Amino acid sequence: MDRFPSGDAKPARLFHSSRFTTARAAILSVATAALLTGCAAETGSGGNPSGETPTSGASADSNSGTAPRSTSASVNPSELVGADKVPGLGDVPTLKLTIEQSYPVLAPPLPTEKNVAAPFVQGLEFEPDGSLLMGTGLYGESQIYRLPQWLDNSAAEPTNVEDLQPELFGEGITRHRDTVWQLTWKEGRAIERDAATLKQRREIPFDTEGWGACSFDDTIVTSDGSGTLTFRSPDDLSAQRQLPVTAAGTETTWLNELECVTVDTDVNPDAAPDAAPAGTDDSNSQSNGDEPTAPQSHREIWANVWQSPFIYRINPEDGKVTGIVDATELFRDLYAQLSPTEQNSIDVLNGIALMPDSSSSTSPNGTRQFLLTGKKWPTAYRVTVSE
């Protein structure tokens, strides 16, 4: 049995042996254990030895936060035990992460007498109106709910709370038009919900373990704890294609919570828009009066790597990891606020949602702003990720 820092027992996850590298997974687990131990040692009994005000000092009824801090200069992946063996580190560009703001994360009441201070986050996604959807896990505690207009009020009380049956372990969630899909861990079931009410419409068979999920306009993407992503029909989650993910030519594993990002680009972003092609008149530069070519788009998938502080940026066309985010500083900031008892209750980084407001660029080389949190974390972080 695996045990969470809280002491709760959970059966070890089953993996597809052909796609799971035991040695590499063990390295990730060791690296994460060393990270958590190091954070606790740095912060002592929960104080902040640096004297810097923790970013989670933002009040519960305000969306204001502390000044941005760049973390890339203070975090060296090689400091983590075995981190030099994590696929892609040192070979794939490391993306710069800056903490912008932090917010409290509260959990709604559970259907049992056991209530928790912070949810076991399994899925996190913004809706177009700025509301935040959250799916949680653990047997007997799994839920899905909405934090309405969260962008305007980060202290919004949960609404549309739906409890899963106690034999279901909730996993990834994603909204696709008027539907919200919620996966379960190893029960072989997925739940289709009405996006407005989150009420269950139907339950369908699911052909693998459910871990993470995200949505593009024409497809749903899911992870199953391996290094392979599956693209699925938005109608019934039937598998359409599979995509092995590699980092610098090495297969990956433990891809978990996902976020799908559509990036708007021009057909030829390097071309000067006002320049006429050589040998033509300016008046004839648009193919004899044809309309300008419409913008195209490309896509990114961002994936938490379970049992690690890392997030991969993945090209969904070829499965290559094009950037790695090291979120170690979030652990350090979190530990600086917590007592030793509280430190023992938090779990791994899990939960990534693209901010839907104008602060997050969707240009090809623009910054991205995400909301990041973890399992049993009392805090969520608004971060900027840039090249």
N, C-alpha and C positions, 0 to 999 in steps of 0.2 A: 504493500500500500504506500502510495505517496502521501506526504503530509504537508499541508500548507503551514506557513508561519503561525497561524492561529491555533494549530494543533488539530484542525479538522482532518479527518481521514478521507481520502479519495482514491479509488482504484486507479492503478496506473493506466494511462491511455494506451489503447491499442494502435499500432501503426502498420502501414503496408511495408513489409520488410524490404521489398525491392526498391522502395523509395526512401528508406530511412537509414541513416548512417549512425549506428550506435555510438561510435567513438566521437563523432562530431557533436552529437547531442550531449554526451557526457561533458565535453569541453564547455559547451554553453552553460550547462548547469553549474559547473565549478566556477565559471566566470561570474555568474550571477550571484552565487553564494559569497564569493570573495567581495563582490561589489557591495552587497548588503552589509557584510561584516565591516568593510572599510568605512562605509557611511556611518555606521553606528559608532565606530571608534573615533572618527573625526568629530562627531557631534557630542561625544560623551553621554551625558544623561538626557540629552534632548536640547541642550542649549546651542547657541551658534557661536563657536569660538572665534569667528572672524569679526564679530561685532556688527555685521551687516544685517539690516532689517530683512527678515524672510519675505519672499515675494507673496506669500499667502497672507500677508497682513491686510489685504483688502477686506473691507467690511462686508458682512453678509448681505446687506441691502444696497450694495453699490457695485457697479461694474468698473470702478477705478482700480488701478493696480500700481505697483511700484515701478520705478524706472527700468527700462530694458537693460538686460545684462547679456553680453555675449559669452557663451559657454565654451566655444570651440577651442579657445586658447588655453583654458584651464583643464580640459579633459583630454587625456592621452589614452587612446584605446589600448596601447601596449602595457598600461599599468594594470589592466585586468588579467587575472590568471587565465592563461590559455587563449586570450583574446586574439593573439596573432594567428590562431588557427581558425577563427570564425570566417566563413567564406566571404571573400571580397575585401576584408579589412587590409588596408595598405595598397590594394590594387584598384579599387573602385573609389572615385572621389568621395571624400567626407564632406557632407553638407553642413553649413554653419547653422547652429541653433541658438536662438535668443529668447529667453523668457520675457514675455511682455506683461502678463497679468496672471493672477491666480484667483480661484474661486472655491468656495466651499461646495462639497458634494454631499447631499443628504439622501437618505433612502426612505421610501414610503414604508408604512407598516406592512409586516408580513402576515400571511394567513395563519401563521402559528404564533405561539407565545414568544418565540425567539425572534427578537428584533435586533437589527444591527445598526451601528452608527454610520457605516459607509457601505455602498453596494458592491457586490462582486461583479464588476462590469465585464460584460462579454461582447457588447455591441454598442456603438455610439454613432449617431448620425444626425446632422441638421436637416430640417425641413425648409422649404423655400421661404416661409414666413419668419424664420429665426427661431422656431421652436426646436427643442432638442429631444430626439428619441433615444431611450436607453433600454437596453436589454441586459438582464442579469442572470447569473447561474447559481449552481449548487442545488442538490436535490432538496425539495421542500421549501426552497427560497427563491426559485426562479420567477422572474417577472418581466413584463415589458410596460413602459409607461412613457408619458410625454411631460416635458417641462415647457409649458407654453410661453411663447415669446421670450425665450431665454436670453436672447441678445439684448433685450431691453430691461430684463429683470432676472439676474442670475440667481436670485433667491426665490424664484417661482416655485410654488408647491406642485408636486407631481399630480397629474390628472390622467384620466383614461387608464388607470392601473389595472392590468390584467395578470392574474396569477396563473402560472402553469400548473398542470397536474403534478403532484409530488413525485411521481416516478419519472418526470422529465427534467433533464439538466439543460437549461437554456443556454444557447450559444449566440452566434452572430445574427444581426438583424440588418435589413436594408429596405428602404422604401423605393418602389417603382411605380410611378404614377399614383393610382388610387389603391395600391396594394402595399402592404408591409409583409415581408417574409421574415420568419424567425426560425432558425435552425435549432436542432437539439443535438447533444453531444454524440451519444452512441446508441440512441434508441431507434435509429432508422426512420425518423419522422421529421417532417417540416410543417410549419403552421402558416397558412395564408390568413392574413388579417385585413380588415377594412382600415384604410389609412386614416379615415376621419375619426373613428371610434376606437380602433385597435381591437375590436371584437373579432373573435375567430370566425372565419368563413368556412374553412375546411382544413383537414389534416391530410397530408399526402405522404406516401412512402419516399424515403430519401436513401440514395444508394451508397452512402459512405458516412463516415463521421462528419458531423457538422462542427466547424470551428468559426471562421470568419465569413462575412458576406459584404458585397458592395454592388452598386448598380450603375451601369451606363444606360443610354437611351434604348439600346436594343438588346441588352444582355445582362444577366446577373453573373457575378464572379464569386466563387466560393473557395475556401481553403479547407483542408482536412487534416492539418498537422504535419503533412509531408512538405516537400519542396515543389509540389505540383499544384497549379491552380486549375479550376474547372469553370468553363464558360457555359452558362445554362440558359434555357428558355425562360423568359419572364413569366410565361403562362403557367408552367407546371414544373419548373426546375429540372426538366430533362436535360441531360448532358449533351452539349453540342461539340465541344472540343476541349482537350486538355493541353496545358502549357507548362512544361518543366521550367523551373526558374533556376538560372545559374548566375553566379557572381564571379567574374573574372575567370570564367571557364569551369568553375567548380560547382557541383550541384549543391543546392541549399536544402534546408529542412526547417520544420517547426514554423512555417508561415501561419500566422494566426489572424488577428483582427485586420480588416481591410478597409481602405478608402479609395474609391474610384474618382479620378479627377480628369475632366475634359479641358484641354488647353486649346484656346483659339490661336490660330496662326494664319499668316498670309501664305498664299501659294508659294511665293518666293520672297521670304522675309529679308533677304540680302539685297534685293533689287531696289534701286531708287525709284519711288513711286511716280515722280514727276518727270523722269527722264524718258525720252523717246528712243526706241531702238535705232541702232545705226542704220543710216540709209533711208530713214522714213521721215515724214513730216510730223510735227507735234499733233496736227489736226487729225492725223490718221493713225495715231498711236494705239487706239483701242480696237484694232481689227475692223476698220470701216464702220465705226459707230456701234459695235457690239457692246453689251453691258460689261462693266468690269467683272473680272472673275471673283466669285464669292469667296469669303474666307473659308479655309479648311480647318480641321482640328486634328490634334493628336491626343493621345490618352496616356495617363499614368495610373499605376496602381501602387499605393503605399501600403506596406504590410509590417505590422509588428512581428518581430521574431520572438517567439515564446521563450521564456527563461533567459532573456537577455535584455540589455537596455537599448537594443538597436532597432531601427526601422529602415526597411529597404524601400527605395523607389524603383519600380519595375516597369520596363517597357512591355506592354501587353502584346505587342506584335511578335517579338522574338524571345521574350522571357528573360532578357538580360537585366541585371541590376545595374542601374545607371547612377545611383548615389546612395550613400548610407548616412543616416542620422544617428548620432550617439547621444542618447538622452540621459546619460549618467547624472548630469547636473540636476535633473528633476528629483532623483533619489536623494541627492545631497541636500537639496532645499527642503524636501519633505521631512527627512530625518532631523533636520535642524529645528523643526517645530514640535516634534513628538517626544513623549516620554519613552523610556525603554519598553514599558508595557505596550504602548501604542505602536512602537516600532515593530514589535513582534507580531502585530496583527495585520500588517500590510502584506500584499502579495505583489506579483510582477506587473510591469508596465503592460497595459492592455486597454485600448480605446483610443481611436484616432478619427477625428471628424474635421473636414475642411470648413473653415469659417465662411459663412455665406455672404458676409458683407464686403464692402469695397476694399477692406484692408488686405484681402488675399487676392493677389494678381493671378490671372489665368493666362498671362502672356508666356511665350515659350521659355524665356529665361528670367521670368519674374519671381518674386518671393511668393511663398505659400504661407498662409497662417492656418494653424491647426489648433484644435482643442485636444489635449492629451491628458489621459488619466490612467489609472491602474485598478487592479482588483483590490477591493477593500481600502482604496485610497480615500482620505477625507478631503482631498484637494484635486482640482483639475487646473491645468495650465494652458493658457493661451500662449503659443510660441510662434515665432517667425523662423522659417527655414529658407535658406538662400544658398546660392552657389559659393 
